[in-house]
């Protein structure tokens, strides 16, 4: 179990300063922010739903690699010193009966509705973007200053208890001669989605039009580039919708929780 | 999520025949049996304890890497076609109020006491023994035809809910000039305990005498060899004891459940 205590020798100022900006109300996608520190997807559920979700994550580890689970009622995490999970994400989504009820930069009041919330932090593919970039692979959405494009696929996840839904993927256009490198590099980070789940042929996973992502922003695809798809930590939100979960708090896609953990901690 | 359905092209006869022998009553340690097929530790708990255990596993992934979780009340697994988790392990342990109540080759009657049992299959370090052996590293307990030695350490696991306890480790003596190779090779299998947690200095983790393992058999240590310790899937049994869990069924140490999944499926 990785914890921020192991990295007390690391200067985590960029991560804690980013959290402070978001706590103060700044709203922005976090791609490229506090480069080198692990970002995480979040889903927060009442204790009664926690086992179903943890099982869903275990059965769908490419999409839902769990990095930390907080104790019921807690709003702290082992992954970031002094963090407040209710306020340190730039933008939250509040879900009621499987529907998006609200987006807010501060989830404190929704959080207060349930005394027994369990928070799950889930790996994010942003973690392997730095090593891919260092290997000379352009990360298009960072270069172009936009949010990563994400798509709801037709690939069902393995259900668990009351939870079911399809996989969400993120997409990066990769030059055909670097696809193997992108697969190899990301594969070395299995706890943050790992290697791609699909390369090319978007129609085979139910994506009709790459220019119309279900979440995030569309990105340029240059000639000779292939769309490469990674399992995405927005998958839990698809399950919330498909399963009609009564109450959940999540991050808004692309607006991640920034931890104190160096990306390299998840390298195998 | 790995499932036996992905390996329908693989001849799994050695695995299914081993399970049939154990179902018929054969009792033996499984090291070296059905070589090339993944073996698993097992713990079975009532539904009321399942979330605590899944969280314990998530917080202690080196010791408790979860490969499959069955639905409550089921005695099948996605990892082996036609398997019966109540009978296909060569030797079971029945635990009551944190104490070992019985060892039996057939857990059916104990299983029938609870209608809502949830079964967890957990990775086993036997998985990386084949590639270590292929790299020319002698696996002493296989060479000598004994069970692997396991030790209860003084290293506490991160608790979860009602569960706490110390880590159990398995030990293999490795020539000093191959320790790095053993670490590298096992590190490529993070979901079956991965790289060693400790190399040399057994006293630093509370092991006073290597010739007196807490589970399994002592093994020869030759001059120039270093004891190398890997996190072990008997750790849940230490938690059952330390936490006074009212009811649990586990495998007996070294007597594993043999799946249909090729070891290579867990290679990253």
Interface residues (C-beta under 8 A of the other chain):
Chain A: X1 X50 X51 X54 X55 X58 X59 X60 X61 X66 X69 X158 X161 X187 X188 X190 X191 X194 X268
Chain B: X1 X50 X51 X54 X55 X58 X59 X60 X61 X66 X69 X71 X158 X187 X188 X190 X191 X194 X268
